[in-house]
Amino acid sequence: MRVVVLVSGTGSNLQALLDAAASPDYGVEIVAVGSDRPGVLGLERAETAGIPTFVVGLKEFESREEWDAALTAAVAEYEPELVVLAGFMKLVGERFLSAYGGRTVNTHPALSPSFPGAHGAADALAYGVKITGATLFVVDAGVDTGVIISQVAVPVQDDDDVESLHERIKVVERQMLVDSVGRIAREGLVVSGRRAAFGR
């Protein structure tokens, strides 16, 4: 399965996918890595692996819609069957979703639908939940509202701070992403209403 990965930062999830994709049994070829920011470590990881990269920066465009159209066009050049947002910190828009809706996945460091947005671990800790976790979902027009593909629970320890909790979430999030993307490639993904299942 041809996969484009979009990153905004260090690319630790990207690296996990690159490592998995090195095995022919995994079923994934990462054909390009894109970012909204130049010079990030995620792009360096891709370049080290010999994978083409591209940058589509929001500041280069007069409107969000123009940026979204340019991002869509840049991704389309690589003809992906699946797009993975791996720490990509921008919301994709209508043009992108019309091209890749249902074929774009993202992770969230909480058990959706709880604690959407950029501060999932902090919000869970502040609320006092005893269990949080990570979610993989099909991207839609909302903020972390898409159909849930997979979830993994992470217990909250009494002595957790945001950093320690987020670190533990990231470990399971990375494994869930690698496992699920591999399964999508090898088995397929069927979405019916709010429910998603691996298979054809």
Phi and psi restraints in degrees (value plus and minus 20) as a CYANA .aco file:
   2 ARG   PHI     -97.6   -57.6
   2 ARG   PSI     104.5   144.5
   3 VAL   PHI    -147.2  -107.2
   3 VAL   PSI     111.5   151.5
   4 VAL   PHI    -124.6   -84.6
   4 VAL   PSI     113.1   153.1
   5 VAL   PHI    -130.6   -90.6
   5 VAL   PSI     112.5   152.5
   6 LEU   PHI    -130.2   -90.2
   6 LEU   PSI     112.2   152.2
   7 VAL   PHI    -151.6  -111.6
   7 VAL   PSI     140.4   180.4
   8 SER   PHI    -145.7  -105.7
   8 SER   PSI     -30.0    10.0
   9 GLY   PHI    -162.7  -122.7
   9 GLY   PSI    -147.5  -107.5
  10 THR   PHI     -92.0   -52.0
  10 THR   PSI     -44.9    -4.9
  11 GLY   PHI      55.4    95.4
  11 GLY   PSI      13.3    53.3
  12 SER   PHI     -87.0   -47.0
  12 SER   PSI     -57.8   -17.8
  13 ASN   PHI     -86.8   -46.8
  13 ASN   PSI     -58.9   -18.9
  14 LEU   PHI     -78.5   -38.5
  14 LEU   PSI     -64.9   -24.9
  15 GLN   PHI     -81.0   -41.0
  15 GLN   PSI     -59.7   -19.7
  16 ALA   PHI     -82.4   -42.4
  16 ALA   PSI     -59.6   -19.6
  17 LEU   PHI     -88.1   -48.1
  17 LEU   PSI     -61.2   -21.2
  18 LEU   PHI     -80.1   -40.1
  18 LEU   PSI     -63.8   -23.8
  19 ASP   PHI     -83.0   -43.0
  19 ASP   PSI     -62.8   -22.8
  20 ALA   PHI     -87.4   -47.4
  20 ALA   PSI     -60.7   -20.7
  21 ALA   PHI     -89.7   -49.7
  21 ALA   PSI     -34.1     5.9
  22 ALA   PHI     -85.9   -45.9
  22 ALA   PSI     -41.2    -1.2
  23 SER   PHI    -109.6   -69.6
  23 SER   PSI     107.8   147.8
  24 PRO   PHI     -81.3   -41.3
  24 PRO   PSI     -45.7    -5.7
  25 ASP   PHI     -89.0   -49.0
  25 ASP   PSI     -39.8     0.2
  26 TYR   PHI     -88.7   -48.7
  26 TYR   PSI     -55.8   -15.8
  27 GLY   PHI      69.9   109.9
  27 GLY   PSI      -7.9    32.1
  28 VAL   PHI    -143.7  -103.7
  28 VAL   PSI     116.5   156.5
  29 GLU   PHI    -136.7   -96.7
  29 GLU   PSI      95.6   135.6
  30 ILE   PHI    -101.6   -61.6
  30 ILE   PSI      89.2   129.2
  31 VAL   PHI    -111.9   -71.9
  31 VAL   PSI     -39.4     0.6
  32 ALA   PHI    -186.7  -146.7
  32 ALA   PSI     137.0   177.0
  33 VAL   PHI    -148.6  -108.6
  33 VAL   PSI     106.4   146.4
  34 GLY   PHI    -138.2   -98.2
  34 GLY   PSI     140.9   180.9
  35 SER   PHI    -166.2  -126.2
  35 SER   PSI     139.9   179.9
  36 ASP   PHI    -114.0   -74.0
  36 ASP   PSI     -21.0    19.0
  37 ARG   PHI    -154.3  -114.3
  37 ARG   PSI     110.3   150.3
  38 PRO   PHI     -94.0   -54.0
  38 PRO   PSI     135.5   175.5
  39 GLY   PHI      55.5    95.5
  39 GLY   PSI      -8.6    31.4
  40 VAL   PHI    -103.5   -63.5
  40 VAL   PSI     136.6   176.6
  41 LEU   PHI     -80.7   -40.7
  41 LEU   PSI     -52.7   -12.7
  42 GLY   PHI     -77.6   -37.6
  42 GLY   PSI     -59.8   -19.8
  43 LEU   PHI     -87.6   -47.6
  43 LEU   PSI     -58.5   -18.5
  44 GLU   PHI     -82.1   -42.1
  44 GLU   PSI     -60.6   -20.6
  45 ARG   PHI     -79.4   -39.4
  45 ARG   PSI     -62.7   -22.7
  46 ALA   PHI     -85.3   -45.3
  46 ALA   PSI     -65.6   -25.6
  47 GLU   PHI     -81.7   -41.7
  47 GLU   PSI     -60.0   -20.0
  48 THR   PHI     -80.3   -40.3
  48 THR   PSI     -55.3   -15.3
  49 ALA   PHI    -104.0   -64.0
  49 ALA   PSI     -19.2    20.8
  50 GLY   PHI      56.9    96.9
  50 GLY   PSI       5.6    45.6
  51 ILE   PHI    -123.8   -83.8
  51 ILE   PSI     114.9   154.9
  52 PRO   PHI     -78.4   -38.4
  52 PRO   PSI     125.4   165.4
  53 THR   PHI    -148.3  -108.3
  53 THR   PSI     139.7   179.7
  54 PHE   PHI    -170.3  -130.3
  54 PHE   PSI     135.0   175.0
  55 VAL   PHI    -147.3  -107.3
  55 VAL   PSI     110.7   150.7
  56 VAL   PHI    -147.3  -107.3
  56 VAL   PSI      74.7   114.7
  57 GLY   PHI    -104.9   -64.9
  57 GLY   PSI     116.4   156.4
  58 LEU   PHI     -81.2   -41.2
  58 LEU   PSI     -56.7   -16.7
  59 LYS   PHI     -87.6   -47.6
  59 LYS   PSI     -35.7     4.3
  60 GLU   PHI     -97.8   -57.8
  60 GLU   PSI     -26.3    13.7
  61 PHE   PHI    -143.5  -103.5
  61 PHE   PSI     131.4   171.4
  62 GLU   PHI     -96.0   -56.0
  62 GLU   PSI     -45.0    -5.0
  63 SER   PHI    -160.0  -120.0
  63 SER   PSI     140.2   180.2
  64 ARG   PHI     -81.6   -41.6
  64 ARG   PSI     -56.8   -16.8
  65 GLU   PHI     -85.0   -45.0
  65 GLU   PSI     -60.7   -20.7
  66 GLU   PHI     -84.9   -44.9
  66 GLU   PSI     -61.4   -21.4
  67 TRP   PHI     -81.9   -41.9
  67 TRP   PSI     -63.9   -23.9
  68 ASP   PHI     -82.2   -42.2
  68 ASP   PSI     -60.7   -20.7
  69 ALA   PHI     -85.3   -45.3
  69 ALA   PSI     -60.5   -20.5
  70 ALA   PHI     -88.0   -48.0
  70 ALA   PSI     -59.8   -19.8
  71 LEU   PHI     -82.5   -42.5
  71 LEU   PSI     -63.9   -23.9
  72 THR   PHI     -79.6   -39.6
  72 THR   PSI     -64.3   -24.3
  73 ALA   PHI     -85.6   -45.6
  73 ALA   PSI     -59.5   -19.5
  74 ALA   PHI     -85.7   -45.7
  74 ALA   PSI     -61.7   -21.7
  75 VAL   PHI     -85.7   -45.7
  75 VAL   PSI     -61.8   -21.8
  76 ALA   PHI     -81.5   -41.5
  76 ALA   PSI     -47.6    -7.6
  77 GLU   PHI     -78.5   -38.5
  77 GLU   PSI     -45.9    -5.9
  78 TYR   PHI    -119.6   -79.6
  78 TYR   PSI     -18.1    21.9
  79 GLU   PHI      28.2    68.2
  79 GLU   PSI      34.5    74.5
  80 PRO   PHI     -95.5   -55.5
  80 PRO   PSI     131.0   171.0
  81 GLU   PHI    -111.6   -71.6
  81 GLU   PSI     -40.5    -0.5
  82 LEU   PHI    -165.6  -125.6
  82 LEU   PSI     120.3   160.3
  83 VAL   PHI    -135.3   -95.3
  83 VAL   PSI     110.0   150.0
  84 VAL   PHI    -132.7   -92.7
  84 VAL   PSI     100.6   140.6
  85 LEU   PHI    -108.3   -68.3
  85 LEU   PSI      90.9   130.9
  86 ALA   PHI    -136.6   -96.6
  86 ALA   PSI      63.4   103.4
  87 GLY   PHI      54.7    94.7
  87 GLY   PSI      11.3    51.3
  88 PHE   PHI    -109.1   -69.1
  88 PHE   PSI      95.0   135.0
  89 MET   PHI    -117.2   -77.2
  89 MET   PSI       8.4    48.4
  90 LYS   PHI    -144.8  -104.8
  90 LYS   PSI     126.3   166.3
  91 LEU   PHI    -102.7   -62.7
  91 LEU   PSI     106.9   146.9
  92 VAL   PHI     -95.7   -55.7
  92 VAL   PSI     137.2   177.2
  93 GLY   PHI    -129.4   -89.4
  93 GLY   PSI    -185.0  -145.0
  94 GLU   PHI     -82.1   -42.1
  94 GLU   PSI     -62.8   -22.8
  95 ARG   PHI     -82.7   -42.7
  95 ARG   PSI     -64.7   -24.7
  96 PHE   PHI     -82.9   -42.9
  96 PHE   PSI     -64.3   -24.3
  97 LEU   PHI     -89.2   -49.2
  97 LEU   PSI     -49.5    -9.5
  98 SER   PHI     -88.4   -48.4
  98 SER   PSI     -48.8    -8.8
  99 ALA   PHI    -108.4   -68.4
  99 ALA   PSI     -59.3   -19.3
 100 TYR   PHI    -146.8  -106.8
 100 TYR   PSI      -5.9    34.1
 101 GLY   PHI     -81.4   -41.4
 101 GLY   PSI     115.9   155.9
 102 GLY   PHI      64.5   104.5
 102 GLY   PSI     -30.4     9.6
 103 ARG   PHI    -145.2  -105.2
 103 ARG   PSI      -1.6    38.4
 104 THR   PHI    -145.8  -105.8
 104 THR   PSI     110.6   150.6
 105 VAL   PHI    -144.2  -104.2
 105 VAL   PSI     135.7   175.7
 106 ASN   PHI    -168.6  -128.6
 106 ASN   PSI     137.8   177.8
 107 THR   PHI    -126.7   -86.7
 107 THR   PSI     137.4   177.4
 108 HIS   PHI    -159.8  -119.8
 108 HIS   PSI     112.4   152.4
 109 PRO   PHI    -102.1   -62.1
 109 PRO   PSI      36.0    76.0
 110 ALA   PHI    -185.7  -145.7
 110 ALA   PSI     150.4   190.4
 111 LEU   PHI    -111.2   -71.2
 111 LEU   PSI      75.4   115.4
 112 SER   PHI     -77.5   -37.5
 112 SER   PSI     126.4   166.4
 113 PRO   PHI    -106.2   -66.2
 113 PRO   PSI      -9.5    30.5
 114 SER   PHI     -93.1   -53.1
 114 SER   PSI     124.8   164.8
 115 PHE   PHI      33.9    73.9
 115 PHE   PSI      36.3    76.3
 116 PRO   PHI     -90.2   -50.2
 116 PRO   PSI     146.2   186.2
 117 GLY   PHI      80.7   120.7
 117 GLY   PSI    -190.6  -150.6
 118 ALA   PHI    -100.6   -60.6
 118 ALA   PSI     -26.5    13.5
 119 HIS   PHI    -145.6  -105.6
 119 HIS   PSI      26.0    66.0
 120 GLY   PHI     -75.9   -35.9
 120 GLY   PSI     -65.7   -25.7
 121 ALA   PHI     -87.8   -47.8
 121 ALA   PSI     -64.7   -24.7
 122 ALA   PHI     -83.4   -43.4
 122 ALA   PSI     -61.6   -21.6
 123 ASP   PHI     -86.7   -46.7
 123 ASP   PSI     -59.4   -19.4
 124 ALA   PHI     -84.1   -44.1
 124 ALA   PSI     -62.5   -22.5
 125 LEU   PHI     -84.9   -44.9
 125 LEU   PSI     -63.6   -23.6
 126 ALA   PHI     -84.1   -44.1
 126 ALA   PSI     -53.6   -13.6
 127 TYR   PHI     -96.8   -56.8
 127 TYR   PSI     -41.6    -1.6
 128 GLY   PHI      66.9   106.9
 128 GLY   PSI       1.2    41.2
 129 VAL   PHI     -86.7   -46.7
 129 VAL   PSI     133.1   173.1
 130 LYS   PHI    -114.1   -74.1
 130 LYS   PSI     -40.3    -0.3
 131 ILE   PHI    -154.7  -114.7
 131 ILE   PSI     110.6   150.6
 132 THR   PHI    -149.9  -109.9
 132 THR   PSI    -172.3  -132.3
 133 GLY   PHI     142.7   182.7
 133 GLY   PSI    -168.7  -128.7
 134 ALA   PHI    -157.7  -117.7
 134 ALA   PSI     128.8   168.8
 135 THR   PHI    -149.3  -109.3
 135 THR   PSI     117.8   157.8
 136 LEU   PHI    -129.8   -89.8
 136 LEU   PSI     111.5   151.5
 137 PHE   PHI    -161.9  -121.9
 137 PHE   PSI     140.8   180.8
 138 VAL   PHI    -100.8   -60.8
 138 VAL   PSI     104.9   144.9
 139 VAL   PHI     -88.9   -48.9
 139 VAL   PSI     113.9   153.9
 140 ASP   PHI    -149.5  -109.5
 140 ASP   PSI    -184.7  -144.7
 141 ALA   PHI     -97.5   -57.5
 141 ALA   PSI     -31.2     8.8
 142 GLY   PHI    -109.2   -69.2
 142 GLY   PSI    -196.9  -156.9
 143 VAL   PHI    -118.3   -78.3
 143 VAL   PSI      83.8   123.8
 144 ASP   PHI      38.5    78.5
 144 ASP   PSI      17.7    57.7
 145 THR   PHI    -130.7   -90.7
 145 THR   PSI     -19.8    20.2
 146 GLY   PHI     -90.4   -50.4
 146 GLY   PSI     148.9   188.9
 147 VAL   PHI     -78.4   -38.4
 147 VAL   PSI     112.7   152.7
 148 ILE   PHI    -101.7   -61.7
 148 ILE   PSI     107.3   147.3
 149 ILE   PHI    -114.0   -74.0
 149 ILE   PSI     -64.1   -24.1
 150 SER   PHI    -175.3  -135.3
 150 SER   PSI     130.4   170.4
 151 GLN   PHI    -162.0  -122.0
 151 GLN   PSI     127.2   167.2
 152 VAL   PHI    -152.4  -112.4
 152 VAL   PSI     113.8   153.8
 153 ALA   PHI    -107.6   -67.6
 153 ALA   PSI     125.9   165.9
 154 VAL   PHI    -153.1  -113.1
 154 VAL   PSI      97.4   137.4
 155 PRO   PHI     -85.6   -45.6
 155 PRO   PSI     123.5   163.5
 156 VAL   PHI    -111.9   -71.9
 156 VAL   PSI     103.6   143.6
 157 GLN   PHI    -104.0   -64.0
 157 GLN   PSI     132.1   172.1
 158 ASP   PHI     -80.7   -40.7
 158 ASP   PSI     -50.4   -10.4
 159 ASP   PHI    -118.8   -78.8
 159 ASP   PSI      -7.0    33.0
 160 ASP   PHI     -85.9   -45.9
 160 ASP   PSI     120.8   160.8
 161 ASP   PHI    -132.2   -92.2
 161 ASP   PSI     159.3   199.3
 162 VAL   PHI     -78.8   -38.8
 162 VAL   PSI     -62.1   -22.1
 163 GLU   PHI     -85.2   -45.2
 163 GLU   PSI     -66.5   -26.5
 164 SER   PHI     -86.5   -46.5
 164 SER   PSI     -59.8   -19.8
 165 LEU   PHI     -86.4   -46.4
 165 LEU   PSI     -64.5   -24.5
 166 HIS   PHI     -84.2   -44.2
 166 HIS   PSI     -56.8   -16.8
 167 GLU   PHI     -82.2   -42.2
 167 GLU   PSI     -63.5   -23.5
 168 ARG   PHI     -87.4   -47.4
 168 ARG   PSI     -57.4   -17.4
 169 ILE   PHI     -83.1   -43.1
 169 ILE   PSI     -63.3   -23.3
 170 LYS   PHI     -81.6   -41.6
 170 LYS   PSI     -54.5   -14.5
 171 VAL   PHI     -83.1   -43.1
 171 VAL   PSI     -67.4   -27.4
 172 VAL   PHI     -94.7   -54.7
 172 VAL   PSI     -52.3   -12.3
 173 GLU   PHI     -80.8   -40.8
 173 GLU   PSI     -64.5   -24.5
 174 ARG   PHI     -81.6   -41.6
 174 ARG   PSI     -65.9   -25.9
 175 GLN   PHI     -86.6   -46.6
 175 GLN   PSI     -61.0   -21.0
 176 MET   PHI     -81.2   -41.2
 176 MET   PSI     -62.9   -22.9
 177 LEU   PHI     -82.1   -42.1
 177 LEU   PSI     -68.5   -28.5
 178 VAL   PHI     -81.3   -41.3
 178 VAL   PSI     -67.6   -27.6
 179 ASP   PHI     -81.6   -41.6
 179 ASP   PSI     -65.1   -25.1
 180 SER   PHI     -92.1   -52.1
 180 SER   PSI     -61.0   -21.0
 181 VAL   PHI     -83.8   -43.8
 181 VAL   PSI     -60.2   -20.2
 182 GLY   PHI     -80.8   -40.8
 182 GLY   PSI     -62.3   -22.3
 183 ARG   PHI     -87.6   -47.6
 183 ARG   PSI     -58.5   -18.5
 184 ILE   PHI     -80.4   -40.4
 184 ILE   PSI     -62.7   -22.7
 185 ALA   PHI     -85.3   -45.3
 185 ALA   PSI     -63.2   -23.2
 186 ARG   PHI    -106.1   -66.1
 186 ARG   PSI     -54.2   -14.2
 187 GLU   PHI    -131.9   -91.9
 187 GLU   PSI     -43.6    -3.6
 188 GLY   PHI      72.1   112.1
 188 GLY   PSI     154.6   194.6
 189 LEU   PHI    -161.8  -121.8
 189 LEU   PSI     108.2   148.2
 190 VAL   PHI    -132.9   -92.9
 190 VAL   PSI     105.0   145.0
 191 VAL   PHI    -132.6   -92.6
 191 VAL   PSI     107.0   147.0
 192 SER   PHI    -152.4  -112.4
 192 SER   PSI      89.2   129.2
 193 GLY   PHI      42.7    82.7
 193 GLY   PSI    -145.2  -105.2
 194 ARG   PHI    -112.7   -72.7
 194 ARG   PSI     -13.4    26.6
 195 ARG   PHI    -132.2   -92.2
 195 ARG   PSI     118.8   158.8
 196 ALA   PHI    -145.4  -105.4
 196 ALA   PSI     123.1   163.1
 197 ALA   PHI    -164.6  -124.6
 197 ALA   PSI     124.9   164.9
 198 PHE   PHI     -90.8   -50.8
 198 PHE   PSI     121.5   161.5
 199 GLY   PHI     117.7   157.7
 199 GLY   PSI     156.1   196.1
